[in-house]
Amino acid sequence: MGAEPGHDPVLLIQQIARGDREAFERFYNRYASLVYTLALRVVHVRSDAQDLLQEVLLQVWRQAGSYSRDRGSPEAWLLTIARSRAIDRLRSVRRRDRDLLPTGHSSAPEGGGKVEGRMAQSDARLTLHGALARMPEAQRTVLEMAYFDGFTQSEIAARLGEPLGTVKTRIRAGLQRLRELVGAKAPEGLS
């Protein structure tokens, strides 16, 4: 499965590191939808996902020289950047929303749409947590650390004292098991 000359992602990153705008354009065209999809799954808001897409690819432009083939594929590098930025955005929004509510403020819903939205989120959370509870503990632990705590696979491996390959295998198997358990009731971002 060889890439066409000029389309090899490692070569594109090397060219981007040297300031090659055409290489960046090819890279952008190749990976923009992948980054956008991941961002949207995490933040759930199209405008935020579009902003994240721009931020991530700007970071690629600025930090292409830091890419190392030894640490993974260009796709993995790119998705790690995207996931990290998306989680940061999500945390920032949650913190801002929490800070906007005065202490002791009772937030009565202003409209039925908000109540329905909260109920749907609550149902999705219950479905997810119920499925996680039925999973083998090793798979559940790595998924919770990755998706709820925001740890990278390397950080999970270090914290658990497990080889990185083992953590990756558990996450992959855990996601497959989660899809089977949740089935058609998969919360947005897990399907």
N, C-alpha and C positions, 0 to 999 in steps of 0.2 A: 504494500500500500504506500507507494512513494508519492510525495507531493510534487507538483509541477515546479520547475525552477521559478523562483520569485514568489511562490505561494507556500513554501515551507515555513511553518510558523516560527521556528527557531531563527531562521534566516531573516524573516520579517522583523523580529524583535531586535536582532543585531543591527539591522538597517535603521530601525526606529531610533536605537541608541545613538546612531551617528547623525540623527536629525533628518532622515529621509522621509519627507511628507508623503510621497507616493506609497511607500511601504506602509506607513501609518494608515493611509486611506484603504489599502488592501486589507490590512489587519482589522480595521474598523468594520468594513463591509463583511468580513468573514465572521466576526465574533459579536457584533452589536446585538443581534437578536438573542444570543445565548446569555449575555450579560443582562439584557433587559428582562428576559424571562425569569432569571434567578432573582433579580431585584424585585420584580413584581410579586413573586411568591413570598418574599420576606416582608415587604412593606405594604402590600395590598392596595396601593394607591398609584394610579398610572403616572400622575405628574411627578410623584416622588421617585418612581422607578426610572422615569426619563431623566430626571436630575442626576440620579445615581449613575446611570449609563454614562452621562457626560463626565462626571467626576472620576469614575473608574478609568475611562479611556484617557482622560487627561493625566491621571496618575501613571498609566502605561507609558504615555509619551515622555513624562518627566523621569520615570524610573526604569525605563527599558534596560539601561546599563546594569541594573541590579539583578536582572534575571539570571539564574543559573540552571542549566540543564540538569545538573546533579540533584537539584531539589524537586524535580518533577517536570511534567510536560508544560508547554506554554498555556494550554487550556486550564490545567490545574492551578498554575500561577495566577492566571487571570480570574478564575472563579474564586480563588482564595481572597484576592483583593476585593472582588465584588461582594462576596459574602460578608467580609469584615466591615466594609463600608455600609452595607445594608443593615447589619446588626447595630452598628454605631448609630445610624439614622433612627432605627426603631427605638433604641434606648433613649436617644435625645428627645424624640417625640413624647415618649412615655414620661420622662422626667419633666418636660415642659408642661404637659397636660396635668401632671400631679401638682406641680408648683402653681398652676393657675387657679386651682381650687382652694379657697380659704379653708383653714383648719376648722373642722367641725361643720363644714358646709354640707347641707343635705341637697344633693343634686336631683331635684325632681325632674323627670323627663318632660321635655317641652313638646314632644310630638310622638305619635305612635311609631314612626319609622325608627327612632332611636331605641325604643323598647324592643321592637322586633329584631333590630340589629344586634342588640345585647343578648337577646334570647338565642339567636342563631349562633353567636359566638360562644355562649355558654353551652349550648347543645354540642357544638363542635369540640369544645374543650372536654366535655364529659365523654364523648365518643373516643377522643384521642387518649385520654387518661385511662379509660376502661380497656382500650386495646393495649396500651402500654403495660397495664397491670397483668395482662394475660401472656406477656412475652417472657422469654427466658431472661433472668436477671442480668446476665452479661450483656445482652443486646439492649435491654432497656436502659441500663446504666450509661452506655456509650451514646445512645440516642439522646437521652436527657442532657448529658454533658455537652453534646454538640449543638443541639437545637434550642435548649432552654437556657443553658448557662453560657453559650457562645464560645466554647473552647474549640480550638483547632484539633485536628486528629493527632498532631504531634503533642499538643498540650495534654490531651486525654491519655495518650500512651505514657507520657512522663508521670502524670498524676496517678495512674493505675499501676505503673511499673510493668507495663506490657509492651511487647514489640509493636511498632507502628503497623506492620502488616496485619497483625491480629486485630488491632483496633479497626482498621479499614475493612477487614472481612466481617467483623461484627456489625459495623454500621451498615454495610451493604446488605447483609443477611437480615438485619433488624428492619431496615426499610422495606425489604421484600415481605417480611412477615407482617409488618404494620399494614401494608397495602392489602394483604390477604385478610387480616382481621377487620379492618375498617371497611373494605370493599367499596360499595357505591356511596357510603356515607362519609367518604374521605373529606376532611376539612380542607379548605383552599390552602394550597401550599404544600400538601403532602401527596397529591396525586401526580 
